[in-house]
């Protein structure tokens, strides 16, 4: 089981944030509070992954 590169963590984080924004917007348009919440959660997860990637860069 290999470790992910910092670039991959940052890329996945950015993608999670984009997906989260889309889910949140969809939830807002449809009035689906669960979808909005899921979108916010995905954005938070994406931010965490991006920070993890940046932290890995510091220790290279």
C-alpha positions as CSV (number, residue, x, y, z in Angstrom):
1,X,0.0,0.0,0.0
2,X,1.8,3.2,-1.2
3,X,1.4,6.7,0.0
4,X,-0.3,9.3,-2.1
5,X,1.7,12.1,-3.4
6,X,1.1,15.6,-2.2
7,X,-0.1,16.7,-5.7
8,X,-2.6,13.9,-5.8
9,X,-4.0,14.9,-2.4
10,X,-4.3,18.5,-3.5
11,X,-6.0,17.4,-6.8
12,X,-8.5,15.2,-5.0
13,X,-9.2,17.9,-2.5
14,X,-9.9,20.4,-5.2
15,X,-12.2,17.9,-7.0
16,X,-14.1,17.2,-3.7
17,X,-14.6,20.9,-3.2
18,X,-16.0,21.3,-6.7
19,X,-18.4,18.4,-6.3
20,X,-19.4,19.8,-2.9
21,X,-20.3,23.2,-4.4
22,X,-22.3,21.5,-7.1
23,X,-24.2,19.4,-4.5
24,X,-24.8,22.4,-2.3
25,X,-26.1,24.4,-5.2
26,X,-28.4,21.5,-6.4
27,X,-29.7,21.2,-2.8
28,X,-30.4,24.9,-2.7
29,X,-32.3,24.9,-6.0
30,X,-34.3,21.9,-5.1
31,X,-34.8,22.7,-1.4
32,X,-33.1,19.5,-0.4
33,X,-31.4,20.3,2.9
34,X,-29.7,16.9,3.1
35,X,-28.0,17.5,-0.3
36,X,-26.9,21.0,0.8
37,X,-25.4,19.5,4.0
38,X,-23.7,16.7,2.0
39,X,-22.2,19.4,-0.3
40,X,-20.9,21.4,2.6
41,X,-19.4,18.2,4.1
42,X,-17.7,17.4,0.8
43,X,-16.2,20.9,0.6
44,X,-14.8,20.5,4.1
45,X,-13.3,17.1,3.2
46,X,-11.7,18.7,0.1
47,X,-10.2,21.5,2.1
48,X,-8.7,18.9,4.5
49,X,-7.2,16.9,1.7
50,X,-5.7,20.1,0.1
51,X,-4.1,21.0,3.5
52,X,-2.8,17.5,3.9
53,X,-1.1,17.8,0.5
54,X,0.4,21.1,1.4
55,X,1.7,19.7,4.7
56,X,3.3,16.8,2.7
57,X,5.1,19.4,0.6
58,X,6.6,21.0,3.7
59,X,8.2,17.7,4.7
60,X,9.7,16.9,1.3
